[in-house]
Amino acid sequence: MDPRPVSAPLAAALVVLGIVLAVGPALLAGFTICGVSGCTGGGFGRSTDPDLTRLLLLATGVVAGLPLALYALVRRIGRLAAYALGLAVLATLLTGFVIGSDLRGCPRNVSTQTCQEESG
């Protein structure tokens, strides 16, 4: 184990890098939750895909925590690895909240039955 302390600016930069990289999967999750027309159903109509939405939300968390986790792995710092895991979980849950998803990958304002019917 390296006895040098963790560089706070480097750790912060890795967190910011992870968040920037996670924007892509987060935007895709926002589109897959309701489709191109949005959750109002106007235009082409609402098209939910809960399985893909959950997968993209998970990918958002993994991508957000990956730079910090790799640094923790190289430096063998368990505490930093725990922070990376916390960042991944927080990014997943926060992205789900922002795009309007529930834990099933469906829009929060749509019933479970309707979501399952629209997912095909």
Rosetta blueprint (number, residue, H / E / L):
1 M L
2 D L
3 P L
4 R L
5 P L
6 V L
7 S L
8 A H
9 P H
10 L H
11 A H
12 A H
13 A H
14 L H
15 V H
16 V H
17 L H
18 G H
19 I H
20 V H
21 L H
22 A L
23 V H
24 G H
25 P H
26 A H
27 L H
28 L H
29 A H
30 G H
31 F H
32 T H
33 I H
34 C H
35 G L
36 V L
37 S L
38 G L
39 C L
40 T L
41 G L
42 G L
43 G L
44 F L
45 G L
46 R L
47 S L
48 T L
49 D L
50 P H
51 D H
52 L H
53 T H
54 R H
55 L H
56 L H
57 L H
58 L H
59 A H
60 T H
61 G H
62 V H
63 V H
64 A H
65 G H
66 L H
67 P H
68 L H
69 A H
70 L H
71 Y H
72 A H
73 L H
74 V H
75 R H
76 R L
77 I L
78 G H
79 R H
80 L H
81 A H
82 A H
83 Y H
84 A H
85 L H
86 G H
87 L H
88 A H
89 V H
90 L H
91 A H
92 T H
93 L H
94 L H
95 T H
96 G H
97 F H
98 V H
99 I H
100 G L
101 S E
102 D L
103 L L
104 R L
105 G L
106 C L
107 P E
108 R L
109 N L
110 V L
111 S L
112 T H
113 Q H
114 T H
115 C H
116 Q H
117 E H
118 E H
119 S L
120 G L
